[in-house]
Amino acid sequence: MLYLITLTTFLSTWIFGIALLLMIFNRERPIDRLKKLEYRSMEKKNKDKSRSEKTGMIKLLSGMVPKVRWNRKKARATEMELIKADIPMTLEELFIIKLLSSAIFGFFIYVILRSPIATILIVIMIWNTPKLIIHRKKMARIKEFDHHLTDGINILVNSLKAGYSFLQSIAVVTKETKGAFAKEFNKLLKEMSLGISEEEALHNLMGRMESEDLRLMMNAILIQKDIGGNLAEILDNISETIRARQAIRNEVKTLTAQGKLSGVIVTLLPIFLGVGIYALNPEYMSTLFTETLGLVMVAGAVISQLIGIMFIRKIINIDL
């Protein structure tokens, strides 16, 4: 019971303090055009619902957070990362998730270990974990998009050869493909249908999807719009180029797989070895964390590990 009261007080104080700091700054909220198009129907549906029908603690708490952007550039970058990862979440909801998860984990770590340093480290790690998850999902989405890109270009080429306009060909692509590729081209189709110019809609697509192969395709389309030419033939050549690039990229991944595995083993081996020795003989390992020389050795080992990881990543990361 005492832990529950302490946790409630801790969370309330944290949320109140953060909200008070946020209210000091400007309340203006920049909303980009894409988010208006993407969430307009969702917001209209939510307005029609009564408060009793709204569920979820995260959504309820996010409504209490002031619509503040203390760093507009960083807020817009985070918002774009959420869009690129296709995560239907507002910045306020993300903030509440980070706040609650870091506070809860930090509280339990402090109760168990009674160590302020360990608590601070856990809070920092949990606070930054959503950023890693968003980045991982974004990269997985780009990989899925690139996997369907050549097939989508072939459908676009065949539609153009059949006499369809560019807008009609985009509509055919959205119907014949699936996953992230179909979703992004559906957004492109909606933007063009609502009166946004083709150039701006294509630039928006490139902004939402960080794919070098897509950028190659979009640049070819934009150049064709300026100087003219047979778009179907241009895209057909681009498709062959992208297919060759993907084949080379897959071959490079195969050749560097051993280096990546070696890096993982070299990184994890000292950790597992240290945990194993500590389980067998705690007094033997505790010297590293109680003596000054031991702490220096641990710091040197960590720095050496980081340097080794940096060199391994430099070797296996090949830009194409």
C-alpha positions in Angstrom: 0.0 0.0 0.0 2.8 2.3 0.9 4.5 1.6 -2.5 1.3 2.4 -4.3 0.9 5.7 -2.6 4.5 6.6 -3.2 4.2 5.6 -6.9 1.0 7.7 -7.3 2.6 10.7 -5.7 5.8 10.3 -7.8 3.9 10.1 -11.1 1.6 13.1 -10.2 4.5 15.3 -9.2 6.4 14.3 -12.4 3.5 15.0 -14.7 2.6 18.3 -13.0 6.2 19.5 -13.1 6.6 18.7 -16.8 3.2 20.3 -17.7 4.2 23.4 -15.7 7.4 23.7 -17.6 5.7 23.2 -21.0 3.1 25.9 -20.3 5.9 28.5 -20.1 6.6 28.1 -23.8 4.6 29.1 -26.8 1.4 27.1 -27.4 1.5 27.3 -31.2 1.3 23.9 -32.8 2.5 23.5 -36.4 0.4 20.9 -38.3 1.6 19.8 -41.7 -0.7 19.2 -44.6 -0.1 15.5 -44.7 -1.2 15.0 -41.2 -4.4 16.9 -41.9 -5.2 14.7 -44.9 -4.3 11.5 -43.0 -6.1 12.1 -39.7 -9.0 14.3 -40.8 -11.5 11.5 -40.8 -10.2 10.0 -37.6 -10.5 13.4 -35.8 -14.1 13.9 -37.1 -15.0 10.4 -35.8 -13.5 11.1 -32.4 -15.4 14.4 -32.1 -18.7 12.6 -32.7 -18.1 10.2 -29.8 -19.0 11.0 -26.3 -16.4 11.1 -23.6 -17.7 7.8 -22.1 -16.9 6.1 -25.3 -13.3 7.1 -25.4 -11.1 4.4 -24.0 -7.4 4.2 -23.1 -5.4 5.8 -20.4 -2.8 7.1 -22.8 -5.3 9.0 -24.9 -6.9 10.4 -21.8 -3.6 11.6 -20.3 -2.4 12.9 -23.7 -5.4 15.2 -23.8 -4.2 16.9 -20.6 -0.8 17.7 -22.1 -0.6 21.3 -23.5 -0.1 21.6 -27.2 3.3 23.1 -26.8 6.3 23.0 -29.1 9.3 24.2 -27.1 11.6 23.1 -29.9 9.6 23.3 -33.1 12.3 21.9 -35.4 12.8 18.8 -33.1 9.0 18.4 -32.7 8.4 18.5 -36.5 11.3 16.0 -37.0 9.8 13.6 -34.4 6.4 14.0 -36.0 7.8 13.1 -39.4 9.6 10.1 -37.9 6.2 8.8 -36.6 4.7 9.3 -40.1 7.6 7.5 -41.7 7.2 4.6 -39.3 3.4 4.6 -39.9 2.6 4.9 -36.2 -0.8 6.6 -35.7 0.3 8.5 -32.6 0.5 12.1 -31.7 3.5 13.7 -30.0 1.5 14.1 -26.8 0.7 10.4 -26.7 4.4 9.6 -27.3 5.3 11.9 -24.5 2.9 10.3 -22.1 4.2 6.8 -23.0 7.8 7.8 -22.4 6.9 9.6 -19.2 4.9 6.8 -17.6 7.2 4.0 -18.7 10.4 5.8 -17.5 8.7 6.8 -14.2 7.3 3.3 -13.4 10.5 1.5 -14.3 12.6 4.1 -12.5 10.4 3.7 -9.4 10.7 0.0 -9.2 14.5 0.0 -9.8 14.9 2.5 -7.0 12.7 0.4 -4.7 14.7 -2.8 -5.5 18.3 -1.4 -5.7 18.1 1.8 -3.7 20.6 3.3 -6.1 20.0 6.8 -7.5 22.6 6.3 -10.2 21.1 3.1 -11.4 17.6 4.7 -11.3 18.8 7.6 -13.4 20.5 5.3 -16.0 17.4 3.2 -16.3 15.1 6.2 -16.7 17.4 7.6 -19.5 17.4 4.2 -21.2 13.6 3.8 -21.0 13.0 7.4 -22.1 15.1 6.8 -25.3 13.7 3.3 -26.1 10.7 4.5 -28.1 13.0 6.4 -30.4 14.9 3.2 -31.2 11.6 1.4 -31.7 10.3 4.1 -34.1 13.6 4.0 -36.0 13.5 0.2 -36.3 10.0 0.2 -37.5 10.8 2.9 -40.1 13.7 0.9 -41.4 11.6 -2.3 -41.6 9.0 -0.3 -43.5 11.5 1.1 -46.0 12.8 -2.5 -46.6 9.2 -3.7 -47.3 8.7 -0.7 -49.6 11.8 -1.4 -51.6 10.8 -5.1 -51.9 7.7 -4.1 -53.8 9.2 -1.2 -55.7 10.2 -3.0 -58.9 6.8 -4.7 -59.1 5.0 -1.4 -58.6 7.1 0.3 -61.3 6.3 -2.6 -63.7 2.6 -2.1 -63.0 3.0 1.6 -63.6 4.8 1.0 -66.9 2.2 -1.4 -68.2 -0.6 1.0 -67.3 1.1 3.8 -69.1 1.7 1.6 -72.1 -2.0 0.7 -72.1 -2.9 4.4 -72.5 -3.7 5.3 -68.9 -2.8 8.8 -67.6 -0.2 9.1 -64.8 -2.9 9.6 -62.2 -4.9 6.6 -63.4 -1.7 4.5 -63.4 -1.1 5.5 -59.8 -4.6 4.3 -59.0 -3.9 1.0 -60.6 -0.7 0.6 -58.6 -2.6 1.2 -55.3 -5.1 -1.5 -56.2 -2.6 -4.1 -57.4 0.0 -3.8 -54.7 -0.1 -4.1 -50.9 1.6 -3.2 -47.7 3.7 0.0 -47.2 4.0 0.5 -51.0 0.3 0.5 -51.6 -0.3 2.8 -48.6 2.2 5.4 -49.6 1.0 5.5 -53.2 -2.5 5.8 -52.0 -1.5 8.9 -50.0 0.2 10.2 -53.2 -3.1 9.6 -55.1 -5.2 11.4 -52.5 -2.9 14.4 -52.5 -3.0 14.7 -56.3 -6.8 14.2 -56.3 -7.2 17.0 -53.8 -5.4 19.5 -56.0 -1.8 19.3 -54.9 0.6 19.6 -57.8 2.3 16.5 -59.0 5.8 17.9 -58.2 4.8 18.7 -54.6 3.0 15.4 -54.1 6.1 13.5 -55.4 8.4 15.5 -53.1 6.0 14.7 -50.1 6.3 11.0 -51.0 10.1 11.2 -51.0 9.9 13.0 -47.6 7.8 10.3 -46.1 9.9 7.4 -47.5 13.7 7.5 -47.2 14.4 5.1 -50.0 17.3 5.7 -52.4 15.6 3.6 -55.1 12.4 5.6 -54.7 14.4 8.8 -55.0 15.9 7.6 -58.2 12.4 6.8 -59.6 10.9 10.1 -58.5 13.8 12.2 -59.9 13.3 10.5 -63.2 9.6 11.3 -63.2 10.3 15.0 -62.3 12.9 15.3 -65.0 10.5 13.8 -67.5 7.9 16.4 -66.5 10.3 19.2 -67.3 11.9 18.0 -70.5 9.4 15.5 -71.8 9.9 12.1 -73.2 8.4 8.6 -73.0 7.7 8.1 -69.3 7.0 4.4 -69.7 10.3 3.7 -71.4 12.2 5.8 -68.8 10.5 4.0 -65.9 11.3 0.6 -67.6 15.0 1.5 -67.6 14.8 2.8 -64.0 13.2 -0.6 -63.0 16.2 -2.5 -64.5 18.6 -0.2 -62.7 16.8 -0.6 -59.4 16.7 -4.4 -59.8 20.5 -4.4 -60.4 21.1 -2.2 -57.4 19.0 -4.5 -55.2 20.9 -7.5 -56.4 24.3 -5.9 -55.6 23.0 -4.8 -52.2 21.8 -8.3 -51.4 25.2 -9.7 -52.4 27.0 -7.2 -50.2 24.8 -8.1 -47.3 25.7 -11.8 -47.8 29.4 -11.0 -47.9 29.3 -8.8 -44.8 27.1 -11.2 -42.7 30.1 -12.9 -41.2 31.6 -9.6 -40.1 28.3 -8.5 -38.5 28.1 -11.8 -36.6 31.7 -11.4 -35.5 30.9 -8.0 -34.2 27.9 -9.2 -32.2 29.9 -12.1 -30.7 32.9 -9.8 -29.8 30.5 -7.3 -28.2 28.4 -9.8 -26.2 31.2 -12.3 -25.1 32.7 -10.1 -22.3 29.2 -9.4 -21.0 28.2 -13.0 -20.7 31.6 -14.0 -19.5 31.4 -11.4 -16.7 27.9 -12.4 -15.7 28.9 -16.1 -15.6 32.0 -15.4 -13.4 29.9 -13.2 -11.1 27.3 -16.1 -10.8 30.1 -18.5 -9.8 32.2 -16.3 -7.6 30.6 -12.9 -6.7 33.5 -11.8 -4.5 36.0 -12.2 -7.3 34.0 -9.9 -9.7 32.9 -7.4 -7.0 36.5 -6.1 -6.8 36.1 -4.5 -10.2 33.2 -2.3 -8.9 34.5 -1.6 -5.4 38.2 -0.7 -6.0 39.4 2.4 -7.9 41.7 0.3 -10.1 38.8 -2.0 -10.9 36.5 0.9 -12.0 39.3 2.2 -14.2 39.7 -1.3 -15.8 35.9 -1.5 -16.4 35.9 2.0 -18.0 38.8 1.1 -20.2 37.1 -2.1 -21.2 33.9 -0.3 -22.1 35.8 2.3 -24.2 37.7 -0.4 -26.0 34.5 -2.2 -26.8 33.0 1.0 -28.2 36.1 1.6 -30.3 36.0 -2.0 -31.6 32.3 -1.7 -32.5 33.0 1.6 -34.3 35.8 0.0 -36.4 33.7 -3.1 -37.2 30.7 -1.0 -38.3 33.0 1.1 -40.4 34.3 -2.0 -42.2 31.0 -3.8 -42.8 28.9 -0.7 -43.7 29.4 -0.2 -47.5 27.6 2.7 -49.2 26.2 1.8 -52.6 
